[in-house]
């Protein structure tokens, strides 16, 4: 089997987007069930939606195509 190299920065950001999607789904389900979201829950939905939106824009415009200028993340090899 050939080892696969992944960009750990993108993996981390994608994991956060999955968490944001789960939070949005839970809060939307509560809203659908007739539970009015609190002001704090509405802000959380805005933050999660904004994160997902910005991540998608960054991907669309190729902002992750170059190396990390801060050298925070290294590529990882999966065996």
N, C-alpha and C positions, 0 to 999 in steps of 0.2 A: 504494500500500500504506500502511495506517495504522500508524504506529509503535506498538510495544508497550512499556509501562512494566512493568518487573519489580522486585520487591523483592530487592535484591542480598543482603540478610541471609538471606532464605529460600533463595536460590540457593546461597549459600555453605554453609549448614547442610545442605541436601539433597545437595550434592556430597560433603560429609564422610560423610553417611549411606550414600551409594553405595560409598564407599571402605570403610566399616566392614562393609558387607554382603559385599564382595569378600573382605576379610580373613577373615570368618567362613566363607565358602564354601570358601576354600582350606584353612583349618585343619580344617574338618569333613570335607573330602575326604580329607585326610591321615589323620584319625582313622578314617574308613570303610575306608581302605586298610590299617588295622592299625597305623598309626604312633601310638604313645602321645604325646599332647601333653606338652610340658614344663610345669613350673609357670608359667613366663613366658608360654607360649602360652595356657594356661588363663586367666591374668589378662587377657591381651589379648582373649580371647574374651568375658570378663566385661565389660571396658570397652566393647568394640564393641556388645555386646548392650544394655548399660545406656544408651549414647548413643542408640541407635535407639529404645529404649523411652521415654526421656525426651523425645526430639524428638517422637515421636508423641503423648505426653501433652500437651506444650505446644501442639501443633497442635489437638488435640481440645478443649482448654479455651480456645482463642482467645488464647493469650498473645502471638501474633504479629500480632494484629489491629490493635493500636495502633502508633503511631510508636515508634521506638527512643528511649528516654529518654536515652541517652548520645550520640545523634547520630553514631554510628560509621559507619553505612551510609546511603548515599543511594540512592533509587530510580534505576534506569538506564533509559534509553530505547533500545530496539533498533530499528534502522532496517532 
